[in-house]
């Protein structure tokens, strides 16, 4: 019969917990990232709203001009 591999399949738990603790973000960092994400989302929504408002305003102005010109 063949011999099984002799390498361990799992690492010691203490090494894993130390690694996780050092790479985990702290509360301040998470709060800062959350604020930035919300600010970015609000800015994008406002930009989109302004663009759509300008486009709709231009469309309404074009319609008004075409109606005015067709009545002449």
N, C-alpha and C positions, 0 to 999 in steps of 0.2 A: 504494500500500500504506500501511497505517496505521503510525504510529510506536509503538514499545514504550515502556512506562513507564520513567522514568529513575531511580526510587528503588532504592537498594540493598536486596537481599533479606536480607542477613545483617549482623550487627553485628561489629565487631572483637573478636577473641578476648580481648584484654587487658581490655576492659570487662566481659566476661562472667566472667572468672576473678576479678576484683576483687569483683564483686557477689556471687559465690558464697562467696568466702572471708569476707566480712563478715557474711553471713547464716547461715553454717553454725554449728550449736551446737558448743561445745567439749566435751571428754570429761567434765569435771566436771558440766556441765549435763545431759548424757545420763545419767550415772551417777545423779544426783539424781532425774531424771525416772523412770528405771527403778526405783529404790528405792520411789518414791511409788506407781508403778503396782503393784508387787508387794505393798506394804503394803495398798493399797486392795483388791486382789484377795483377800488373806488375810482382811482384816476382813469383807468381804462374804461370803466362804465360811463364816466362823465365825458370822456373824449368821444366815445361812440354816440352818446346822446347828442352832443353838440354837432357832430358830423351829420347825424340823421336829421336833426332839426334844421340845419342849414340846407340839406338836400331837399327836405320837404318844403321848406320855405321857398327855395328856388323853383320847385315844381309848382307850388301854388302861385308864385309870381308869374311864371310862364303861362299858366292856364288863364290867369287874369288878363295878361297882355293879349293872348290869342282871342279871348272872348271880346275884348275891347276892340281889337282890330277887325274882327269878323262882323261887328255891328256897324262899322263905318261904311 
